[in-house]
Amino acid sequence: MPLPTVRQLQYFVAAARIGTFAGAAAEQHIAQPSLSEQIAVLEKSLGSALFTRTSRRLLLTDTGKQLLPIAERALAEMRSFTEMSRRVQTLEEGTVSFGTFNSAHLYLLTDLIREFHALHPSVRIQVTGLNSAEVADAVRDGRLEAGIVQLPIDDRELLLTPSVFADQVVYVTTDPERAAAPVDISTLATRPLILSEARWSNDDPLRVLLTTRAQQAGLELVPLIEVEFQTHALELAAQGVGDSLVSYHVGRSIIESRGLSWAPLDPPITEHYAFITRRDGTMSPATAQFVRLAHRVLQRIATTTGATTGGAA
């Protein structure tokens, strides 16, 4: 049995309320024969008449009386769905689904979330902090709509907007003399290093690059201490346990507040970041707007601190 269409239910409810096909047709802005035909199709699909036709007014049959509240609820639900869809499309409602590298909260996420919420207070915001490889997997699998990651990543099935932001890796120490000049790989190999990303040491782009440089120089780079987070490594460095390497924007507030000394690496190491989405996927209006605002916030950070930005969201 074919399901009733929304239009058929609309015509049926209008005819039941008004009591004539002519009046219902006028209200629905349709010719009376067309309305009568659609109701006849509905009756045929149900296998039962919905109205008893009298000379003055339509009367509901038992079947019609049973169908009327069901049809009214169905139309009300459809109106609610349409209104919800409209609100989502106009960013009155919806959910941001976004992933970031786990240190983004130190300089990006607080301002970004606050500003987005001020603009769209009814939109839910779900931001997940992960390793960049995990963000890429989550977007690829459809668990997240978009994210920002550190390059390089496995970009299978992903669409990248590259070079939206760049950060510089710096050497950090409590000893000003150790940071008096750029630090090369030979010098790093002699320093008591505290390195982060212990769990991802074989995949972390910085660790891989440092290992490659050391091998090319015939050296072995063995950290004194390995921890998970850059901020933890930086805090240990601030307490004089050892020296560390950190992305400048991640460590900036601790470096400045604790009076740490820092120097660039020689040659420099620049970390590039990109927004990612699924290649054949679509973003909700809420997530798309969140990405656009994230790009503007990153540009503002770059302007005020001298970092490098590029590309377009």
C-alpha positions in Angstrom: 0.0 0.0 0.0 1.5 3.3 -1.0 2.1 5.8 1.8 0.0 9.0 1.8 1.8 12.1 0.6 2.1 15.2 2.7 0.0 17.0 0.1 -2.8 14.4 0.3 -2.9 14.8 4.1 -3.0 18.6 3.8 -5.9 18.4 1.4 -7.7 15.9 3.6 -7.3 17.9 6.8 -8.4 21.1 5.1 -11.5 19.4 3.7 -12.4 17.9 7.1 -12.0 21.3 8.8 -13.8 23.4 6.2 -16.4 20.9 5.3 -16.4 21.3 1.5 -14.0 20.5 -1.3 -14.5 23.9 -2.8 -13.6 25.7 0.4 -10.6 23.4 0.9 -9.4 23.9 -2.6 -9.6 27.7 -2.3 -7.6 27.6 1.0 -5.0 25.4 -0.6 -4.8 27.5 -3.8 -5.6 24.6 -6.0 -8.4 23.7 -8.4 -11.2 21.7 -6.8 -11.0 18.7 -9.3 -7.3 18.4 -8.4 -8.0 18.4 -4.7 -10.8 15.9 -5.1 -8.6 13.7 -7.2 -5.8 13.6 -4.5 -8.3 12.7 -1.8 -9.7 10.0 -4.0 -6.2 8.6 -4.4 -5.8 8.7 -0.6 -9.0 6.8 -0.1 -8.0 4.2 -2.6 -4.7 3.6 -0.9 -6.5 3.2 2.4 -9.2 1.0 0.9 -11.9 3.0 2.6 -13.9 6.2 2.1 -13.0 9.2 4.3 -16.0 11.4 3.7 -19.7 10.9 3.3 -20.8 13.5 0.7 -24.1 15.3 1.5 -25.7 18.1 -0.4 -24.4 20.7 2.1 -21.3 19.4 3.9 -18.7 16.7 4.0 -19.0 14.3 6.9 -16.2 12.2 8.1 -16.6 8.4 8.0 -15.3 6.2 10.8 -12.1 5.8 8.9 -11.9 9.6 8.3 -12.4 10.2 12.1 -9.5 7.8 12.9 -7.2 9.3 10.3 -7.8 13.0 11.1 -5.8 13.2 14.4 -3.0 11.1 12.8 -2.8 13.3 9.8 -2.8 16.5 12.0 0.1 15.1 14.1 2.0 14.1 10.9 1.6 17.6 9.4 2.6 19.2 12.7 5.7 17.1 12.8 6.5 18.0 9.2 6.1 21.7 10.0 8.4 21.3 13.0 11.0 19.5 10.8 10.8 22.3 8.2 11.3 24.9 10.9 14.2 23.1 12.4 15.8 22.7 9.0 15.3 26.4 8.4 16.9 27.3 11.7 19.9 25.0 11.1 20.4 26.4 7.6 20.3 30.0 9.0 22.7 29.0 11.9 20.0 29.5 14.5 20.6 25.9 15.6 22.9 23.1 14.7 26.1 21.6 16.0 29.7 22.3 15.3 31.7 19.1 14.8 35.4 19.9 14.7 38.7 18.3 15.7 42.0 19.9 16.6 45.6 19.0 17.6 45.5 18.8 21.4 47.5 21.9 22.2 45.2 24.3 20.2 43.4 25.3 23.4 46.5 27.2 24.5 46.2 29.9 21.9 43.3 29.3 19.5 40.3 27.6 20.9 39.3 29.8 23.8 39.0 33.0 21.7 37.5 31.0 18.8 34.8 29.4 20.9 33.9 32.5 22.8 33.6 34.6 19.6 31.5 31.9 17.8 29.2 31.5 20.8 28.7 35.3 20.9 27.6 35.3 17.3 25.6 32.1 17.4 24.4 31.4 21.0 22.0 28.6 20.1 24.5 26.5 18.2 26.0 23.6 20.1 29.8 23.4 19.8 31.7 20.0 20.0 35.4 20.4 19.6 37.6 17.4 20.1 41.3 17.6 20.9 43.3 14.8 19.4 46.6 14.0 17.8 46.6 15.3 14.2 46.6 11.7 12.8 43.6 10.9 14.9 41.8 14.0 13.7 42.5 13.0 10.1 41.1 9.5 10.8 38.0 10.9 12.5 37.2 13.2 9.6 37.9 10.4 7.1 35.5 8.1 8.9 32.8 10.8 9.2 33.0 11.0 13.0 34.0 14.7 12.6 33.0 17.1 9.9 36.2 19.1 9.8 39.4 19.8 11.7 42.8 21.5 11.8 45.9 19.4 11.7 49.6 19.7 11.6 51.1 18.7 8.2 52.1 16.3 6.9 49.3 13.8 7.3 47.8 10.9 5.4 45.4 12.8 3.2 43.6 9.9 1.6 39.9 10.8 1.1 40.5 14.3 2.6 40.4 17.8 1.2 43.1 20.1 2.6 43.2 23.8 2.8 47.0 24.1 3.3 49.2 26.7 5.0 46.4 28.4 7.0 48.9 28.8 9.8 52.5 28.2 10.6 54.4 28.0 13.8 58.1 27.8 14.7 59.8 25.2 16.8 62.0 26.8 19.4 64.6 25.6 21.9 63.7 26.5 25.4 66.0 26.6 28.5 66.5 28.3 31.8 70.1 29.0 30.8 70.4 32.2 28.7 73.8 31.2 27.4 72.4 28.0 25.8 69.9 30.2 23.9 72.3 32.8 22.8 72.4 31.5 19.2 70.4 29.2 16.9 70.7 25.6 18.0 71.8 22.9 15.5 71.4 19.2 15.6 74.9 18.5 16.9 74.3 20.8 19.8 70.9 19.3 20.5 72.5 15.9 20.8 74.6 17.1 23.7 71.7 18.8 25.6 69.5 17.2 28.3 66.3 17.2 26.3 62.7 16.8 27.4 60.6 15.8 24.4 56.8 15.5 24.2 54.6 13.2 22.1 56.0 10.1 23.9 53.1 7.9 22.6 53.5 9.2 19.0 57.3 9.4 18.9 57.5 7.3 15.7 54.9 9.3 13.9 55.2 12.8 15.3 56.5 15.1 12.5 58.9 16.9 14.7 60.4 13.8 16.2 60.7 12.2 12.8 62.5 15.3 11.4 64.9 15.5 14.3 65.7 11.8 14.0 66.4 12.3 10.3 68.7 15.2 10.9 70.6 13.3 13.6 71.1 10.3 11.4 72.3 12.4 8.5 74.9 13.9 10.8 75.9 10.5 12.1 74.4 11.2 15.5 71.9 9.7 17.8 69.3 12.0 19.5 68.2 10.4 22.8 65.9 12.5 25.0 66.6 12.5 28.7 62.9 12.5 29.5 59.8 11.8 27.3 56.3 13.0 28.2 53.0 13.3 26.4 52.3 17.0 26.2 54.4 20.0 25.2 53.1 22.0 28.1 54.4 19.3 30.5 57.8 19.3 28.9 57.9 23.1 29.0 57.0 23.1 32.7 59.7 20.7 33.5 62.1 22.8 31.5 61.0 25.9 33.5 61.9 24.0 36.7 65.4 23.4 35.4 65.0 19.6 34.9 66.2 19.9 31.3 65.8 21.8 28.0 62.9 21.3 25.6 61.6 22.0 22.2 58.2 23.5 21.8 56.0 25.2 19.2 56.3 28.9 19.9 52.6 29.6 20.1 52.0 26.6 22.4 54.8 27.7 24.8 54.6 31.5 24.5 52.6 32.2 27.6 54.8 29.9 29.8 58.0 31.2 28.2 57.0 34.8 29.0 55.6 34.2 32.4 58.5 32.0 33.6 61.2 34.1 32.1 62.6 31.3 30.0 65.2 31.8 27.3 64.5 30.5 23.8 66.3 30.2 20.4 65.3 29.0 16.9 66.7 25.8 15.5 69.4 25.8 12.8 68.2 25.2 10.2 64.7 26.5 11.3 61.8 24.1 11.7 58.4 25.5 10.7 55.2 23.6 11.5 52.5 24.1 8.9 48.8 23.5 9.6 45.8 22.9 7.4 42.0 22.6 7.7 40.7 19.3 6.6 37.3 18.0 5.5 36.2 14.7 3.9 36.7 14.9 0.1 33.2 13.7 -0.7 31.5 15.0 2.4 29.7 18.2 3.3 29.9 20.5 6.3 26.9 21.7 8.2 26.4 25.5 8.1 27.5 25.6 11.8 30.8 23.8 11.2 31.5 25.7 8.0 31.0 29.0 9.8 33.2 27.8 12.7 36.0 27.0 10.2 35.7 30.5 8.6 36.0 32.1 12.0 38.9 29.9 13.0 40.7 31.1 9.9 40.2 34.7 10.9 41.3 34.1 14.5 44.5 32.4 13.2 45.2 35.3 10.9 44.8 37.7 13.8 47.2 35.6 15.9 49.7 35.7 13.1 49.4 39.4 12.7 50.0 40.1 16.3 52.8 37.6 16.9 54.6 37.5 13.5 53.6 34.0 12.6 53.0 33.0 9.0 49.6 32.5 7.5 48.3 31.8 4.0 45.5 30.1 2.1 41.8 30.6 2.4 39.1 28.9 4.5 
